[in-house]
Amino acid sequence: MAKQTGGRRKHVPQRTCVGCREVSGKRDFVRLVRTPQGVFADETGKMPGRGAYLHANQACFQRGLKGALAGALRTELSADDRERLNAFAQTLPADTAVEKSS
């Protein structure tokens, strides 16, 4: 067998932001997960439950919280969920420009 010359490109998982509908690499997003206790930000990306992805900026979080997030998670967001997610969003940068990864 002959060896291949040239490097092999590593697979980069793609996800879609429910706020702006832009597709990008998984590392550009924050995963939100629906659990029996409510909706939480999953910073490790490994929590069990139905997940949805938003860019790590306040603009996409606000757009997602207006409706698309509840549909993606197939649940209604409670007042506690909204409060928890708004508090998390305040820790994110306010920049509305989304960085593109290649």
C-alpha positions as CSV (number, residue, x, y, z in Angstrom):
1,M,0.0,0.0,0.0
2,A,1.2,3.5,-0.8
3,K,1.1,6.1,1.9
4,Q,-0.9,9.2,1.2
5,T,1.1,12.4,0.7
6,G,-0.3,15.5,2.2
7,G,-2.0,16.2,5.5
8,R,-5.5,15.0,6.5
9,R,-7.9,17.7,7.6
10,K,-9.6,17.2,10.9
11,H,-13.4,17.1,10.9
12,V,-14.9,20.2,12.5
13,P,-18.5,19.6,13.7
14,Q,-20.9,22.3,12.4
15,R,-23.8,23.7,14.3
16,T,-26.5,26.4,13.6
17,C,-27.2,29.3,15.9
18,V,-30.9,29.4,16.8
19,G,-30.6,33.2,17.2
20,C,-29.1,34.3,13.8
21,R,-29.3,30.9,11.9
22,E,-25.7,31.1,10.9
23,V,-23.7,27.8,10.6
24,S,-20.3,27.7,12.1
25,G,-17.9,25.4,14.0
26,K,-19.2,23.9,17.3
27,R,-16.6,25.7,19.4
28,D,-18.1,29.1,18.4
29,F,-21.3,28.4,20.3
30,V,-22.7,28.0,23.8
31,R,-24.9,24.9,24.2
32,L,-28.2,25.3,26.0
33,V,-29.8,22.1,27.3
34,R,-33.3,21.2,28.4
35,T,-33.4,19.0,31.6
36,P,-36.2,18.0,33.9
37,Q,-35.1,20.8,36.2
38,G,-35.2,23.5,33.5
39,V,-33.1,25.0,30.8
40,F,-29.4,25.6,31.5
41,A,-26.2,26.8,29.8
42,D,-24.0,23.7,29.2
43,E,-20.5,25.1,29.3
44,T,-18.9,21.7,29.0
45,G,-21.1,20.6,26.1
46,K,-21.7,17.2,27.7
47,M,-24.8,17.5,29.8
48,P,-27.6,15.0,28.9
49,G,-30.8,16.3,27.4
50,R,-32.0,18.1,24.3
51,G,-29.7,20.9,23.3
52,A,-29.6,24.0,21.1
53,Y,-26.8,26.3,20.2
54,L,-26.4,30.1,20.4
55,H,-23.4,32.2,19.5
56,A,-21.5,33.4,22.6
57,N,-22.7,37.0,22.4
58,Q,-25.6,38.9,23.9
59,A,-27.2,39.8,20.6
60,C,-27.8,36.1,19.6
61,F,-28.9,35.2,23.1
62,Q,-31.6,38.0,23.1
63,R,-32.8,36.9,19.6
64,G,-32.9,33.3,20.7
65,L,-34.8,34.0,23.9
66,K,-37.5,35.8,21.9
67,G,-38.9,32.5,20.6
68,A,-36.6,30.4,18.5
69,L,-34.9,28.8,21.5
70,A,-38.1,27.4,23.0
71,G,-39.0,25.8,19.6
72,A,-35.5,24.3,19.2
73,L,-35.7,22.8,22.7
74,R,-39.3,21.8,22.2
75,T,-40.4,23.3,25.5
76,E,-41.8,26.5,27.0
77,L,-39.3,28.7,28.8
78,S,-40.4,29.4,32.4
79,A,-39.8,32.6,34.1
80,D,-37.0,31.0,36.1
81,D,-35.4,29.7,32.8
82,R,-35.5,33.2,31.3
83,E,-34.0,34.8,34.4
84,R,-31.2,32.2,34.5
85,L,-30.4,32.6,30.8
86,N,-30.6,36.4,30.9
87,A,-28.1,36.3,33.9
88,F,-25.8,34.1,31.9
89,A,-26.1,36.3,28.8
90,Q,-25.0,39.3,30.8
91,T,-21.6,37.6,31.3
92,L,-21.1,37.3,27.5
93,P,-19.6,40.0,25.3
94,A,-22.0,42.5,23.8
95,D,-20.3,42.3,20.4
96,T,-22.9,41.6,17.7
97,A,-20.2,40.6,15.1
98,V,-19.8,36.9,15.0
99,E,-16.2,35.7,14.4
100,K,-15.9,33.3,11.4
101,S,-13.7,30.2,11.9
102,S,-12.1,28.5,9.0
